[in-house]
Amino acid sequence: MKHKYKFVDLFAGIGGFHIAFHNVGCKCVLASEIDKYARATYQHNIQKLDTELFENGNFNDDILKLDYNSIPDFDILCAGFPCQSFSQIGYGRGFAETKQSRGNMFFILRDIIKAKRPKCIFLENVRYLLNHDNGNTFNIIKETIEKELNYDFTYQIVFASDYGVPQHRPRLYMVGFRREDNYKERFVFPPKQELKMTMDDIWGAKCNKKIGFTLRVGGVGSSIDDRRNWDCYLVDGVPTRLGPEEGRKMQGFPDWYEFPVSNRQAMKQLGNSVAVPAVQAVADQIVRYLNGDDLILDETRLNV
């Protein structure tokens, strides 16, 4: 590692981005999360990696109250910005929601990027954002990043199961780099990795699925024969429902990660979170790109 890049973790949830970037040698200088239960889980776990973030008062509870000029300088902006407005289970209203509501948080990100000019931006959202409003919503995001902010922009639908964990979880990953830095080549996403575990490993028993359903925020408790079921599996022939421990493994959080909240809150938080190994693979590629190192283009060069 040539540099220890600094990053901000916005709409931080329970720390999936933080863990991934920490694992590739980066330092978080600001995190922001408004949900009090997610904040409790984030601090309980992330303070094991970084006490300084909390001691310095850089764990923000409302991004709308941030003074952009007071944000410490950073190199990479990470944000899994609110997706309910774009998802199948949300209202699908996108940017038409009330000003400064969850549907308009992208424009808060735009203003922070404009004020701080980080080297890189890494955004995550549901895959349906690509086609929302016949593609108009995504085009606004793309044009804002490319034309207004002057960043090169690359995006891809990424499946968690393509980076080692047994969960489909398709998500839209968007990465941008400042054009003024004049990179010689275009950024590419890292190649797919082999599955490192199956649902048998998640349960420690025989499961009826090799790769599990995508973890969700709501709808916990459907029967195994319900077409909307996502949390019930046949384990050694017995219908068994997912709990936080199984969800933690499916999202790739480390063994030491704990939930100081109710099981219901924990499952909601996991459903809202990113898959750590998928983010970490992209984070490693971002660091390589910023360093000017060779990018990972095939599986023989993977090291994450």
C-alpha positions as CSV (number, residue, x, y, z in Angstrom):
1,M,0.0,0.0,0.0
2,K,1.6,3.3,-1.2
3,H,-0.9,5.6,0.5
4,K,-3.4,5.4,3.4
5,Y,-6.4,7.0,1.8
6,K,-9.0,8.7,3.9
7,F,-12.7,8.1,3.3
8,V,-16.1,9.2,4.6
9,D,-18.9,6.7,5.3
10,L,-22.2,8.4,4.5
11,F,-25.6,6.8,5.1
12,A,-23.3,4.4,7.0
13,G,-25.9,1.8,8.2
14,I,-24.0,-0.7,10.3
15,G,-20.6,-0.3,8.9
16,G,-20.2,-2.5,5.8
17,F,-18.4,0.1,3.8
18,H,-16.2,1.0,6.8
19,I,-15.1,-2.6,7.4
20,A,-14.4,-3.2,3.7
21,F,-12.3,0.0,3.3
22,H,-10.5,-0.6,6.7
23,N,-9.5,-4.0,5.4
24,V,-7.7,-2.5,2.4
25,G,-5.9,0.0,4.6
26,C,-8.0,3.1,4.4
27,K,-8.9,5.5,7.3
28,C,-12.4,6.8,8.0
29,V,-12.5,10.5,9.0
30,L,-16.3,10.9,9.1
31,A,-19.4,8.7,9.3
32,S,-23.0,9.7,9.2
33,E,-26.1,7.6,10.1
34,I,-29.4,8.9,11.3
35,D,-31.2,5.7,12.5
36,K,-30.5,5.4,16.3
37,Y,-30.6,1.6,16.2
38,A,-28.1,1.4,13.3
39,R,-25.9,3.9,15.1
40,A,-25.8,1.7,18.2
41,T,-24.8,-1.3,16.1
42,Y,-22.2,0.8,14.1
43,Q,-20.5,2.2,17.2
44,H,-20.6,-1.0,19.2
45,N,-18.6,-2.7,16.4
46,I,-16.6,-0.1,14.6
47,Q,-15.1,1.4,17.7
48,K,-13.2,-1.9,17.9
49,L,-11.5,-0.8,14.7
50,D,-11.3,2.9,15.2
51,T,-11.9,4.7,18.5
52,E,-10.6,8.0,17.1
53,L,-13.7,8.4,14.8
54,F,-15.9,8.6,17.9
55,E,-13.6,10.4,20.2
56,N,-13.2,13.2,17.7
57,G,-16.9,13.7,17.4
58,N,-17.0,12.6,13.7
59,F,-19.9,10.2,14.0
60,N,-22.7,12.5,12.6
61,D,-26.4,11.7,13.3
62,D,-27.9,13.9,10.6
63,I,-26.3,14.6,7.2
64,L,-28.6,17.6,6.7
65,K,-26.9,19.4,9.5
66,L,-23.4,18.8,8.3
67,D,-21.3,21.9,7.7
68,Y,-19.5,20.8,4.5
69,N,-16.5,23.0,5.2
70,S,-16.0,21.4,8.6
71,I,-15.8,17.9,7.1
72,P,-12.1,16.6,7.4
73,D,-10.4,16.3,4.0
74,F,-10.8,12.9,2.5
75,D,-10.0,11.0,-0.7
76,I,-12.9,8.7,-1.2
77,L,-16.7,9.3,-0.6
78,C,-18.7,6.1,0.2
79,A,-22.4,6.2,0.3
80,G,-25.2,3.6,0.2
81,F,-27.7,6.4,-0.2
82,P,-31.4,5.7,0.6
83,C,-32.9,3.3,-1.8
84,Q,-36.5,2.8,-0.7
85,S,-37.7,5.4,-3.3
86,F,-36.2,3.3,-6.1
87,S,-36.7,-0.3,-4.9
88,Q,-39.5,-2.7,-5.7
89,I,-40.7,-2.6,-2.1
90,G,-40.6,1.1,-1.8
91,Y,-43.0,3.7,-3.3
92,G,-40.9,4.1,-6.4
93,R,-41.2,7.9,-6.4
94,G,-37.4,8.6,-6.8
95,F,-36.5,12.2,-6.9
96,A,-40.2,13.3,-6.9
97,E,-40.3,12.8,-3.1
98,T,-40.4,15.8,-0.8
99,K,-37.3,18.0,-0.8
100,Q,-34.6,16.8,1.6
101,S,-36.5,13.5,2.0
102,R,-34.9,10.1,1.4
103,G,-35.5,10.4,-2.3
104,N,-33.4,13.5,-2.6
105,M,-30.4,12.5,-0.6
106,F,-28.4,12.1,-3.8
107,F,-28.3,15.9,-4.1
108,I,-26.9,16.2,-0.7
109,L,-24.1,13.9,-1.9
110,R,-23.7,16.1,-4.9
111,D,-23.2,19.2,-2.8
112,I,-20.6,17.5,-0.5
113,I,-18.7,16.2,-3.6
114,K,-18.8,19.7,-5.1
115,A,-17.5,21.2,-1.8
116,K,-14.8,18.7,-1.1
117,R,-13.7,17.3,-4.5
118,P,-12.7,13.8,-3.4
119,K,-10.5,11.7,-5.7
120,C,-13.1,9.0,-5.8
121,I,-16.8,8.4,-5.2
122,F,-18.3,5.0,-4.6
123,L,-22.1,4.8,-4.5
124,E,-24.4,1.9,-3.9
125,N,-28.1,1.4,-4.5
126,V,-30.7,-1.2,-5.7
127,R,-30.4,-2.4,-9.2
128,Y,-33.9,-1.0,-10.1
129,L,-32.4,2.5,-10.0
130,L,-31.1,1.8,-13.5
131,N,-34.6,1.6,-15.0
132,H,-36.6,3.8,-12.6
133,D,-38.8,6.3,-14.4
134,N,-37.7,4.8,-17.8
135,G,-34.1,5.4,-16.9
136,N,-34.6,9.2,-16.3
137,T,-33.6,9.0,-12.6
138,F,-30.3,7.2,-13.3
139,N,-29.6,9.6,-16.2
140,I,-29.9,12.5,-13.8
141,I,-27.4,10.9,-11.5
142,K,-25.0,10.0,-14.3
143,E,-25.1,13.5,-15.9
144,T,-24.7,15.2,-12.6
145,I,-21.6,13.2,-11.8
146,E,-20.1,13.4,-15.3
147,K,-21.1,16.9,-16.5
148,E,-21.7,19.0,-13.3
149,L,-19.1,17.4,-11.1
150,N,-16.6,16.4,-13.9
151,Y,-15.9,12.8,-12.8
152,D,-15.4,9.8,-15.0
153,F,-18.2,7.4,-14.1
154,T,-18.4,3.6,-14.2
155,Y,-21.3,1.4,-13.0
156,Q,-22.2,-2.2,-12.8
157,I,-24.8,-4.6,-11.3
158,V,-22.9,-6.6,-8.7
159,F,-24.1,-9.8,-7.1
160,A,-22.9,-10.6,-3.6
161,S,-22.6,-14.3,-4.7
162,D,-20.0,-13.3,-7.3
163,Y,-17.7,-12.3,-4.4
164,G,-17.7,-15.3,-2.2
165,V,-20.9,-15.2,-0.1
166,P,-24.0,-17.3,-0.7
167,Q,-26.6,-14.5,-1.3
168,H,-27.7,-13.2,-4.7
169,R,-28.2,-9.6,-3.6
170,P,-27.9,-7.7,-6.9
171,R,-26.9,-4.1,-6.3
172,L,-25.9,-1.2,-8.5
173,Y,-22.4,0.0,-7.8
174,M,-21.3,3.3,-9.2
175,V,-17.7,4.6,-9.1
176,G,-16.3,7.9,-10.2
177,F,-12.9,9.5,-10.4
178,R,-11.9,13.2,-10.8
179,R,-11.1,14.0,-14.4
180,E,-8.4,16.5,-13.4
181,D,-6.3,13.6,-12.1
182,N,-5.8,12.4,-15.6
183,Y,-5.7,8.6,-15.1
184,K,-4.2,6.8,-18.0
185,E,-6.8,4.0,-18.1
186,R,-10.4,3.6,-17.3
187,F,-11.5,2.0,-14.1
188,V,-12.9,-1.5,-14.4
189,F,-14.7,-3.5,-11.7
190,P,-12.8,-6.6,-10.3
191,P,-13.5,-10.0,-11.8
192,K,-15.9,-12.4,-10.2
193,Q,-14.6,-14.7,-7.4
194,E,-15.4,-18.3,-6.6
195,L,-18.1,-19.0,-4.0
196,K,-16.2,-19.4,-0.7
197,M,-19.2,-20.9,1.2
198,T,-22.7,-22.2,0.6
199,M,-25.9,-22.2,2.6
200,D,-24.7,-25.5,4.1
201,D,-21.8,-23.6,5.6
202,I,-24.2,-20.9,6.9
203,W,-26.3,-23.3,8.7
204,G,-23.7,-25.9,9.5
205,A,-26.2,-28.5,8.1
206,K,-27.7,-29.6,4.8
207,C,-29.7,-26.8,3.3
208,N,-32.1,-27.0,0.3
209,K,-30.3,-24.0,-1.4
210,K,-26.7,-23.5,-2.4
211,I,-27.1,-19.7,-2.6
212,G,-29.6,-18.0,-0.4
213,F,-32.3,-15.4,-1.1
214,T,-31.4,-11.8,-0.9
215,L,-31.8,-10.5,2.6
216,R,-34.6,-8.0,2.9
217,V,-35.7,-5.2,5.3
218,G,-39.4,-6.3,5.8
219,G,-41.6,-9.2,5.4
220,V,-39.9,-11.4,8.0
221,G,-41.8,-14.6,8.8
222,S,-43.3,-15.9,5.5
223,S,-43.9,-19.6,5.2
224,I,-41.5,-21.7,3.2
225,D,-44.1,-22.2,0.4
226,D,-44.9,-18.5,0.1
227,R,-43.7,-17.1,-3.2
228,R,-42.5,-14.1,-1.3
229,N,-40.5,-16.2,1.2
230,W,-36.9,-15.1,1.6
231,D,-36.0,-16.1,5.2
232,C,-37.1,-19.7,5.6
233,Y,-35.1,-22.7,4.4
234,L,-35.2,-26.4,4.7
235,V,-32.3,-27.3,7.0
236,D,-31.8,-31.1,7.4
237,G,-35.4,-31.3,6.1
238,V,-36.9,-29.0,8.7
239,P,-38.3,-25.5,7.8
240,T,-35.9,-23.1,9.6
241,R,-35.9,-19.3,9.7
242,L,-32.9,-17.1,9.4
243,G,-31.6,-15.2,12.4
244,P,-29.0,-12.5,12.8
245,E,-26.1,-15.0,13.0
246,E,-27.0,-16.6,9.6
247,G,-27.6,-13.1,8.1
248,R,-24.3,-11.8,9.4
249,K,-22.5,-14.6,7.6
250,M,-24.5,-14.2,4.4
251,Q,-23.5,-10.5,4.3
252,G,-19.8,-11.3,5.0
253,F,-19.4,-9.5,8.3
254,P,-16.6,-10.8,10.5
255,D,-17.0,-13.3,13.3
256,W,-16.5,-10.7,16.0
257,Y,-19.4,-8.6,14.7
258,E,-22.3,-8.3,17.2
259,F,-25.8,-6.9,17.4
260,P,-26.6,-4.9,20.5
261,V,-30.2,-4.6,19.4
262,S,-33.3,-6.9,19.1
263,N,-33.3,-9.7,16.6
264,R,-35.9,-7.9,14.6
265,Q,-33.8,-4.7,14.4
266,A,-30.7,-6.8,13.6
267,M,-32.5,-8.5,10.6
268,K,-33.7,-5.1,9.4
269,Q,-30.2,-3.7,9.6
270,L,-28.7,-6.7,7.7
271,G,-31.4,-6.2,5.0
272,N,-30.3,-2.6,4.6
273,S,-26.6,-3.4,4.6
274,V,-24.1,-4.0,1.9
275,A,-22.3,-7.3,1.4
276,V,-18.8,-6.7,2.8
277,P,-16.8,-8.9,0.5
278,A,-18.3,-7.4,-2.6
279,V,-17.6,-3.9,-1.4
280,Q,-14.1,-4.9,-0.3
281,A,-13.2,-6.3,-3.8
282,V,-14.2,-3.0,-5.3
283,A,-12.4,-1.0,-2.6
284,D,-9.2,-2.9,-3.3
285,Q,-9.6,-2.2,-7.0
286,I,-10.2,1.5,-6.2
287,V,-7.0,1.7,-4.1
288,R,-5.0,0.1,-6.8
289,Y,-6.4,2.6,-9.3
290,L,-5.5,5.6,-7.1
291,N,-2.0,4.2,-6.5
292,G,-1.5,3.7,-10.2
293,D,-1.0,0.0,-9.7
294,D,-2.1,-2.7,-12.2
295,L,-5.8,-3.4,-11.8
296,I,-7.1,-6.9,-11.1
297,L,-8.4,-8.2,-14.4
298,D,-8.5,-12.0,-13.8
299,E,-9.0,-14.3,-10.9
300,T,-5.3,-15.3,-10.8
301,R,-4.4,-11.9,-9.3
302,L,-7.1,-11.7,-6.6
303,N,-5.8,-11.0,-3.1
304,V,-8.9,-9.9,-1.2
